[in-house]
Amino acid sequence: MTQILPSRTRPARTYAAVALFLAVYAGVLVFVFAPKDMIAVQSPTALVASD
């Protein structure tokens, strides 16, 4: 008599966790490899000095 093993379904939580990981990973890569001019942040002292 053959037994049929039930297929294991992945919960939506697993897919959400993978999607979140990929989004954060892509965001970090964009931040690391972006040109310096694209992400230009002035320090608060530079903002005060420019007034």
C-alpha positions in Angstrom: 0.0 0.0 0.0 1.5 3.3 -1.1 1.2 6.3 1.1 0.9 9.8 -0.3 2.8 12.3 1.7 1.0 15.6 2.2 2.5 18.5 0.3 4.1 21.0 2.6 2.8 24.5 2.0 4.8 27.5 3.0 2.9 30.0 5.1 2.5 33.6 3.9 4.8 34.7 6.8 7.7 33.0 5.1 7.1 34.8 1.8 6.7 38.1 3.7 10.0 37.6 5.5 11.8 36.8 2.3 10.3 39.9 0.6 11.3 42.1 3.5 14.8 40.7 3.5 15.2 41.3 -0.3 13.8 44.9 0.1 16.3 45.8 2.8 19.1 44.1 1.0 18.3 46.0 -2.2 18.0 49.3 -0.3 21.5 48.7 1.3 23.0 48.0 -2.1 21.5 51.2 -3.6 22.8 53.2 -0.6 26.3 51.7 -0.9 26.7 51.9 -4.7 24.8 55.2 -5.3 26.9 58.1 -6.5 28.0 60.5 -3.8 26.1 63.4 -5.3 22.8 61.5 -5.1 23.0 61.1 -1.4 24.4 64.4 -0.2 23.7 65.2 3.4 24.9 68.3 5.1 25.7 68.3 8.7 23.7 70.6 11.0 26.7 72.9 11.5 27.0 73.4 7.8 23.3 74.3 7.6 23.7 76.9 10.4 26.9 78.3 8.8 25.1 78.8 5.5 22.4 81.0 7.0 
